[in-house]
Amino acid sequence: MSDVSQAYNIADLRRLAKRRLPRMIFDFIDGGAEDEVTLRANRAAYERLRFAPRVLRDVVKVDTGCEVLGAGSRAPIVVAPTGGVGFAWPGGDIAIARAAAAFGLPCCLSTNTTATMEAIAAAAGGRLWYQLYVLRDREFTDKLVERAAAVGCEALAVTVDLAAGGKRERDMHNRFVVPFRMSAWHLWQALIHPRWSAAIARNGGVPTFENLRGMRSIKDPSASSIAASVGREIDASLNEADLVRYRELWKGKLLVKGVERADDAERLVSLGVDGIWVSNHGGRQLDGAAATLDALPDIVAAVGGKVPVIVDSGVRRGADVLKARALGAQAVAVGRAMFYGTAAAGEAGARRALTILTDELERTMRLCGVPSIGEAGRSLLHRA
């Protein structure tokens, strides 16, 4: 296991993950679609934004605690859904959820976890949400929703920005396809990354998307068959009437994930959703989509405080959390940062990622003269 105590930022965790993982696995985590314009833009949007710090403020104590989707949270951070994390670290889904629970943060489980939602809930506890891909097999999709309710997930995040899978060219160059076909190059990558290979071998080989077992279209229950079916089975016909149906079916909080337009956000609020999740899938699907931080202000204005707004993609520093709050987000959702930490060192790495982000957030608040996260507003940002 890597010593993550010497990882001082998320970039350090990324380097440790890159060192430990075969190239095809690391690029699957790290890469974006096509030219990765949106992947870079997500990060650049945070780097462009500047603070206008306040002075002569008592910041001996700072309070990062806040409400996130109707309940208390240690910080305005949600652990985002990370599909396939078990490819990087066996049991990685449970490791991430346990880290979130230990930090008092909500954790959104992916449809594509490599452990069942029941196993994760039993092992981790804490505040759990469930991210839903609506599949063409609607009966099976409904069962996923029922299972999420049964394990105590307090929110359902319906993902609406995946009518087609993105063209991820790093995966193409690495010949990372499902069903997986081992080549001499893949074998060489496994041999020169023995810690990863040994961990995967000890845990029964490459894992599968356990929540999707039993889907009618899957005749072969093998890991590769299930993985290969995921992209094909997402329902591109998903529409407003379907969302209304899920609103009626789900008794908890309902979020819509994948929104980047103010008019869409306004319409969704009128349909009775409980929150808007501004996302472009981390730049992994539509290349050329707006950076989420750039899309955030118009969406916040359109929603007008009627429901909370969450934003993901590009968050690598605690300062980013404060910037998003200043622009009106109730919380940021953190995905790749958690993936890097978990890929580097399992649960210890996931906890290290959250330690880094929360420590940086507190330090940034002190330096900006913000004793409470609730005081972060537009005046904290430099007008230029």
C-alpha positions as CSV (number, residue, x, y, z in Angstrom):
1,M,0.0,0.0,0.0
2,S,1.3,3.5,-0.8
3,D,2.1,5.8,2.1
4,V,-0.4,8.6,1.5
5,S,0.7,10.5,4.5
6,Q,3.2,12.2,2.1
7,A,0.5,13.1,-0.3
8,Y,-0.1,16.8,0.3
9,N,-2.6,17.5,-2.4
10,I,-4.9,15.7,-4.8
11,A,-2.2,15.9,-7.5
12,D,0.1,13.8,-5.3
13,L,-2.7,11.2,-4.9
14,R,-3.1,11.2,-8.7
15,R,0.7,10.6,-9.1
16,L,0.5,7.7,-6.6
17,A,-2.5,6.2,-8.5
18,K,-0.7,6.5,-11.8
19,R,2.4,4.8,-10.4
20,R,0.3,1.8,-9.0
21,L,-2.1,1.2,-11.9
22,P,-1.6,-0.2,-15.4
23,R,-1.9,2.5,-18.0
24,M,-5.3,1.3,-19.3
25,I,-6.9,1.4,-15.9
26,F,-5.4,4.8,-15.0
27,D,-6.4,6.4,-18.3
28,F,-10.0,5.0,-17.8
29,I,-10.1,7.0,-14.6
30,D,-8.2,10.1,-15.7
31,G,-9.3,10.6,-19.2
32,G,-12.1,12.5,-21.0
33,A,-13.8,12.5,-24.3
34,E,-12.2,13.3,-27.7
35,D,-9.8,16.2,-27.4
36,E,-10.5,16.6,-23.6
37,V,-11.4,20.2,-24.1
38,T,-14.2,20.0,-21.5
39,L,-12.0,18.0,-19.1
40,R,-9.4,20.8,-19.1
41,A,-12.1,23.6,-19.1
42,N,-13.6,22.2,-15.9
43,R,-10.4,22.7,-14.1
44,A,-9.5,26.0,-15.8
45,A,-12.7,27.6,-14.7
46,Y,-11.7,27.2,-11.0
47,E,-8.2,28.5,-11.7
48,R,-9.5,31.6,-13.4
49,L,-11.6,32.7,-10.5
50,R,-10.0,34.9,-7.9
51,F,-10.8,35.8,-4.3
52,A,-11.3,39.2,-2.8
53,P,-10.2,38.3,0.8
54,R,-11.6,40.2,3.8
55,V,-9.3,41.3,6.6
56,L,-9.6,42.0,10.3
57,R,-12.1,39.2,10.8
58,D,-11.9,36.7,13.8
59,V,-11.1,33.4,12.2
60,V,-9.6,31.6,15.1
61,K,-12.4,29.1,14.6
62,V,-14.0,28.4,11.2
63,D,-17.2,26.5,10.7
64,T,-17.5,24.4,7.5
65,G,-20.7,22.7,8.6
66,C,-23.8,23.4,6.5
67,E,-27.0,21.9,5.2
68,V,-26.8,19.7,2.1
69,L,-30.1,18.5,0.7
70,G,-32.0,19.0,3.9
71,A,-29.6,17.5,6.4
72,G,-26.4,18.5,8.2
73,S,-23.0,17.9,6.6
74,R,-19.5,18.5,8.0
75,A,-18.7,20.5,4.8
76,P,-20.4,21.4,1.5
77,I,-19.0,18.3,-0.1
78,V,-20.7,15.3,-1.6
79,V,-18.8,12.2,-2.6
80,A,-19.8,11.8,-6.2
81,P,-20.7,8.5,-7.9
82,T,-17.7,6.7,-9.2
83,G,-18.4,3.7,-11.4
84,G,-15.9,1.0,-11.8
85,V,-13.7,2.0,-8.9
86,G,-13.2,-1.7,-8.1
87,F,-11.1,-2.0,-11.3
88,A,-8.5,0.2,-9.5
89,W,-8.8,-1.2,-5.9
90,P,-10.8,-4.3,-4.9
91,G,-13.6,-3.2,-2.6
92,G,-13.0,0.4,-3.6
93,D,-16.7,1.2,-3.6
94,I,-17.0,0.3,0.1
95,A,-13.7,2.1,0.9
96,I,-15.1,5.3,-0.6
97,A,-18.4,5.1,1.2
98,R,-16.7,4.3,4.6
99,A,-14.5,7.3,4.2
100,A,-17.5,9.6,3.4
101,A,-19.3,8.3,6.5
102,A,-16.3,8.8,8.7
103,F,-16.2,12.4,7.5
104,G,-19.9,13.0,7.9
105,L,-20.4,13.7,4.2
106,P,-23.1,12.4,1.9
107,C,-22.0,9.6,-0.5
108,C,-23.8,9.0,-3.8
109,L,-23.5,5.4,-5.0
110,S,-23.1,4.8,-8.7
111,T,-25.4,2.5,-10.7
112,N,-22.1,0.9,-11.8
113,T,-20.5,0.0,-8.5
114,T,-18.5,-3.2,-8.3
115,A,-20.2,-4.1,-5.0
116,T,-23.9,-4.3,-4.5
117,M,-25.7,-1.3,-2.9
118,E,-26.8,-3.6,-0.1
119,A,-23.2,-4.6,0.7
120,I,-22.0,-1.0,0.6
121,A,-24.8,0.2,2.9
122,A,-24.2,-2.6,5.4
123,A,-20.4,-2.0,5.5
124,A,-20.4,1.8,5.4
125,G,-23.6,3.4,6.8
126,G,-23.7,7.2,6.7
127,R,-25.8,9.3,4.4
128,L,-26.2,7.4,1.1
129,W,-27.7,8.7,-2.1
130,Y,-28.2,6.6,-5.3
131,Q,-27.3,7.7,-8.8
132,L,-29.5,6.2,-11.4
133,Y,-28.9,5.4,-15.1
134,V,-32.3,4.8,-16.7
135,L,-31.9,1.6,-18.6
136,R,-34.0,0.3,-21.5
137,D,-35.1,-2.5,-19.2
138,R,-37.5,-0.3,-17.2
139,E,-38.7,-3.1,-15.0
140,F,-35.1,-3.7,-13.9
141,T,-34.5,0.0,-13.5
142,D,-37.6,0.2,-11.2
143,K,-36.1,-2.6,-9.1
144,L,-32.9,-0.6,-8.7
145,V,-34.9,2.3,-7.4
146,E,-36.8,0.0,-5.0
147,R,-33.5,-1.5,-3.8
148,A,-32.0,2.0,-3.2
149,A,-35.0,2.9,-1.1
150,A,-34.8,-0.4,0.8
151,V,-31.2,0.2,1.9
152,G,-32.0,3.7,3.1
153,C,-30.7,5.9,0.3
154,E,-32.2,9.3,1.1
155,A,-31.9,10.8,-2.4
156,L,-32.1,9.5,-6.0
157,A,-30.0,11.3,-8.6
158,V,-31.4,10.6,-12.0
159,T,-28.6,11.1,-14.6
160,V,-29.9,12.8,-17.8
161,D,-26.8,13.6,-19.8
162,L,-25.9,10.2,-21.2
163,A,-28.0,9.6,-24.3
164,A,-24.9,8.1,-25.9
165,G,-21.5,7.2,-24.5
166,G,-18.6,9.6,-25.1
167,K,-15.7,8.9,-27.5
168,R,-12.9,8.3,-25.0
169,E,-9.9,8.1,-27.2
170,R,-7.4,7.2,-24.5
171,D,-9.4,4.0,-24.0
172,M,-9.3,3.4,-27.7
173,H,-5.5,3.8,-27.9
174,N,-5.1,1.5,-24.9
175,R,-7.5,-1.0,-26.5
176,F,-9.5,-0.9,-23.2
177,V,-12.7,-2.4,-24.4
178,V,-15.4,-4.7,-22.9
179,P,-15.5,-7.6,-23.1
180,F,-11.9,-7.2,-22.2
181,R,-9.4,-8.8,-24.6
182,M,-5.9,-9.4,-23.2
183,S,-3.1,-8.5,-25.5
184,A,0.7,-8.9,-25.0
185,W,0.8,-5.2,-24.1
186,H,-1.9,-5.5,-21.5
187,L,-0.1,-8.5,-20.0
188,W,3.1,-6.4,-19.9
189,Q,1.2,-3.6,-18.1
190,A,0.0,-6.1,-15.5
191,L,3.4,-7.6,-15.0
192,I,5.1,-4.2,-14.4
193,H,2.4,-3.2,-11.9
194,P,2.6,-6.2,-9.6
195,R,0.8,-4.7,-6.6
196,W,-2.3,-4.0,-8.7
197,S,-2.1,-7.4,-10.3
198,A,-1.7,-9.3,-7.0
199,A,-4.6,-7.4,-5.4
200,I,-6.9,-8.2,-8.4
201,A,-5.9,-11.8,-8.4
202,R,-6.4,-12.2,-4.6
203,N,-9.9,-10.9,-5.0
204,G,-11.1,-13.2,-7.8
205,G,-10.0,-11.2,-10.9
206,V,-11.5,-8.1,-12.5
207,P,-14.8,-7.3,-10.8
208,T,-18.1,-6.7,-12.4
209,F,-21.0,-4.2,-12.0
210,E,-22.8,-6.2,-9.3
211,N,-26.0,-4.1,-9.2
212,L,-26.7,-5.1,-12.8
213,R,-26.8,-8.8,-12.4
214,G,-30.2,-10.2,-13.4
215,M,-30.9,-7.7,-16.2
216,R,-33.0,-9.4,-18.9
217,S,-30.7,-8.5,-21.8
218,I,-27.7,-10.2,-20.1
219,K,-27.7,-13.9,-21.0
220,D,-24.1,-14.5,-19.9
221,P,-23.6,-13.5,-16.2
222,S,-19.8,-13.1,-16.6
223,A,-18.1,-9.8,-15.6
224,S,-17.2,-8.9,-19.2
225,S,-20.7,-9.5,-20.4
226,I,-22.3,-7.3,-17.8
227,A,-19.7,-4.5,-18.3
228,A,-20.3,-4.7,-22.1
229,S,-24.0,-4.3,-21.7
230,V,-24.0,-1.1,-19.7
231,G,-23.5,1.4,-22.5
232,R,-25.9,-0.4,-24.8
233,E,-28.6,-0.5,-22.2
234,I,-28.9,3.2,-21.3
235,D,-32.2,4.5,-22.6
236,A,-31.8,7.3,-25.0
237,S,-35.5,7.9,-25.1
238,L,-35.6,9.3,-21.5
239,N,-37.9,12.3,-21.4
240,E,-39.8,14.6,-19.2
241,A,-42.7,12.2,-18.7
242,D,-40.3,9.6,-17.5
243,L,-38.9,12.0,-14.9
244,V,-42.3,12.8,-13.6
245,R,-42.9,9.1,-13.2
246,Y,-39.7,8.7,-11.1
247,R,-40.8,11.7,-9.1
248,E,-44.0,9.8,-8.2
249,L,-42.2,6.5,-7.6
250,W,-39.4,7.9,-5.4
251,K,-40.6,9.1,-1.9
252,G,-37.2,10.7,-0.9
253,K,-35.3,13.6,-2.3
254,L,-35.1,13.6,-6.1
255,L,-32.1,15.2,-7.9
256,V,-31.5,15.6,-11.6
257,K,-27.8,15.2,-12.5
258,G,-26.3,16.4,-15.8
259,V,-27.9,19.9,-16.1
260,E,-26.0,22.8,-17.8
261,R,-28.8,25.1,-19.0
262,A,-30.8,27.6,-17.0
263,D,-34.0,27.0,-18.9
264,D,-33.7,23.2,-18.2
265,A,-33.1,23.9,-14.5
266,E,-36.2,26.2,-14.3
267,R,-38.4,23.6,-16.0
268,L,-37.1,20.8,-13.8
269,V,-38.0,22.8,-10.7
270,S,-41.5,23.2,-12.0
271,L,-41.7,19.4,-12.3
272,G,-41.1,19.1,-8.5
273,V,-37.5,18.0,-8.3
274,D,-35.7,18.6,-5.0
275,G,-32.3,19.6,-6.4
276,I,-30.3,20.4,-9.5
277,W,-27.0,18.8,-10.1
278,V,-24.8,20.8,-12.5
279,S,-22.6,18.3,-14.3
280,N,-21.0,17.5,-17.6
281,H,-19.9,14.0,-16.5
282,G,-16.4,15.2,-15.7
283,G,-15.8,15.9,-19.4
284,R,-16.2,12.1,-20.2
285,Q,-19.1,12.4,-22.6
286,L,-19.8,15.6,-24.7
287,D,-16.5,17.2,-25.5
288,G,-17.1,21.0,-25.9
289,A,-19.7,21.2,-23.2
290,A,-19.4,24.3,-20.9
291,A,-17.3,24.0,-17.8
292,T,-19.7,23.4,-14.9
293,L,-18.5,26.3,-12.9
294,D,-19.2,28.6,-15.8
295,A,-22.7,27.2,-16.1
296,L,-23.4,27.5,-12.4
297,P,-24.3,31.2,-12.0
298,D,-27.1,31.2,-14.6
299,I,-28.6,28.0,-13.2
300,V,-28.5,29.4,-9.6
301,A,-30.2,32.5,-10.8
302,A,-32.9,30.5,-12.7
303,V,-33.6,28.3,-9.7
304,G,-33.9,31.4,-7.5
305,G,-33.4,29.5,-4.2
306,K,-36.3,27.2,-4.7
307,V,-34.1,24.1,-4.6
308,P,-30.4,23.6,-3.8
309,V,-27.8,23.4,-6.6
310,I,-24.9,21.0,-6.5
311,V,-22.0,21.2,-8.9
312,D,-19.3,18.7,-9.9
313,S,-16.3,18.4,-12.2
314,G,-12.9,20.0,-11.8
315,V,-12.7,20.2,-8.0
316,R,-9.2,19.5,-6.9
317,R,-8.7,22.0,-4.0
318,G,-10.5,23.1,-0.9
319,A,-10.4,26.6,-2.3
320,D,-12.6,25.3,-5.2
321,V,-15.3,24.4,-2.7
322,L,-15.4,27.9,-1.3
323,K,-15.5,29.4,-4.9
324,A,-18.5,27.2,-5.8
325,R,-20.3,28.2,-2.6
326,A,-19.6,31.9,-3.4
327,L,-21.3,31.4,-6.7
328,G,-24.4,29.9,-5.1
329,A,-23.8,26.1,-5.0
330,Q,-25.0,24.4,-1.9
331,A,-22.2,21.8,-2.3
332,V,-19.6,20.4,-4.7
333,A,-19.5,16.8,-5.6
334,V,-16.1,15.2,-5.8
335,G,-15.4,12.2,-8.0
336,R,-11.9,11.9,-9.5
337,A,-10.2,13.2,-6.4
338,M,-11.8,10.2,-4.5
339,F,-10.9,7.8,-7.3
340,Y,-7.3,8.9,-7.2
341,G,-7.1,8.4,-3.4
342,T,-8.8,5.1,-3.5
343,A,-6.7,3.8,-6.4
344,A,-3.5,4.8,-4.5
345,A,-4.3,3.2,-1.1
346,G,-7.9,2.0,-0.7
347,E,-9.8,3.4,2.2
348,A,-6.7,5.2,3.6
349,G,-6.3,7.0,0.3
350,A,-10.0,8.0,0.2
351,R,-9.7,9.4,3.7
352,R,-6.6,11.2,2.7
353,A,-8.4,12.9,-0.2
354,L,-11.1,14.1,2.1
355,T,-8.6,15.3,4.7
356,I,-6.7,17.3,2.1
357,L,-9.9,18.9,0.8
358,T,-11.4,19.8,4.2
359,D,-8.1,21.1,5.6
360,E,-7.6,23.2,2.5
361,L,-11.2,24.5,2.8
362,E,-10.6,25.6,6.4
363,R,-7.3,27.3,5.6
364,T,-8.8,29.1,2.6
365,M,-11.7,30.3,4.8
366,R,-9.2,31.7,7.3
367,L,-7.2,33.5,4.7
368,C,-10.3,34.9,3.1
369,G,-11.7,36.1,6.4
370,V,-14.7,33.8,6.3
371,P,-15.5,32.3,9.8
372,S,-18.6,30.4,8.6
373,I,-19.2,28.7,5.3
374,G,-22.7,30.3,5.2
375,E,-21.1,33.7,4.8
376,A,-19.5,32.9,1.5
377,G,-21.1,34.9,-1.2
378,R,-20.4,36.8,-4.5
379,S,-18.6,39.6,-2.6
380,L,-15.9,37.1,-1.8
381,L,-14.9,36.9,-5.4
382,H,-12.9,39.5,-7.3
383,R,-15.0,41.1,-10.0
384,A,-12.4,40.7,-12.8
